Amino acid sequence: EPAFDLNALREDFPVLRREVHGKPLVYFDNAATSQTPRQVIEVFNDYYSRYNANIHRGLHTLADEATAAFEGTRETVRAFINAEDSRQIIFTRGTTEAINLVVNSWGRTNLGPGDEVLISMLEHHSNIVPWQLLARELGFAIKVIPVDADGALDMMAYRTLLNERTQLVAVNHVSNALGTINPVAEIATLAHEVGAKILVDGAQAAPHQTVDVQAIDADFYAFSGHKVYGPTGVGVLYGKRELLEAMPPWQGGGEMISTVSFEAGTTFAAIPHKFEAGTPAIADVIALGRALDWVQGVGLEAIGDWEQTLLSYATQQVREIDGLRILGTAPHKAGVLSFVVDGAHSQDIGLLIDQLGVAIRTGHHCAQPLLHHFGVDATCRASFAAYNTVEEIDTFVASLKRVIDMVR
Ligand code: PMP
């Protein structure tokens, strides 16, 4: 049993009441996007009904209210990840945009021929491709931190790869494809010993465990709203203050300037606004704040504990299925269960199990290098959230067995 009232918590999620193909929905695709509690949904109704206005420059009541709610969320996020100062919180469209900001601002001014960026084998494409695009332009090298057979990072190999040419280490906190939890504080310490910076992709960590960017000593930390019970279209980049202050803007426009002149050129606003050109996703940011409040209200530790219970129960159940292989068996894992089944294509399993009302994800999970390393093109992935139940796992396992019998 979870430390929270599971039935009451499920009541917060209207979508959990729906049926799919005449069956009650079992939603196990939380690593892709988590569902949204009514408290978060209500923000949109409230915002657009009462105080929809552009922020920062307005001198009228609606603009003031919208600005206060928007900037208030910056403080909510600061507290959520224990950042030093809310000015170190930059709102982006998501983890992807947060990483692209670091790549195009910090990377473009700090990397060149002879430099090395270490990227883990576990990375999502969003922490690989932006670096590759820049490397093509600037001529630095990308080195890969390998994983062991369990899908844990090979820390010995990591130590060997680090050297005085290493400028940055890009690693996720939790792998979306396997669930591996990486020792990011240790990875940071080792990176800092050679003078390198570390960017942590926290997209899969923020919903499941307490994040403390100062304890990790992360130089940059990114996460997405839609994986932490918030809306799509909004995410966060945290950066160390001296780094952010030294970095140039990466997008220009309104909101990010101090003065603009054709003769004298343009001076930029201080952080965080220097990195927030244009009108942001105001309602979405405010809704993200409400989502983080909701998560804190339930308790991240209780959520993480419950997901561990679900993960170990589900792991135990699927292990009994003939020919099923779990990918990702590291000792420290979040609630992600990735697997392949002999004689059954992942795609077929995904399509057929949907007919039984069960939503899982199939495919490469935007981690093709990792999947190819394990010799597969696709897996089935069930991933858990606070509102999932043991009964849902029973339904999932029974449905999975039926589907496997059908396709074999
Ligand atoms: N990193 C990881 C580990 C992810 O799981 C995801 C989303 N699947 C991303 C980055 C990208 O996040 P977004 O699409 O919200 O920008």
Residues whose N, C-alpha, C, O or C-beta is under 5 A from the ligand:
A	BS01	PMP	A31 G94 T95 T96 E97 H124 S126 N172 V174 N176 D201 A203 Q204 S224
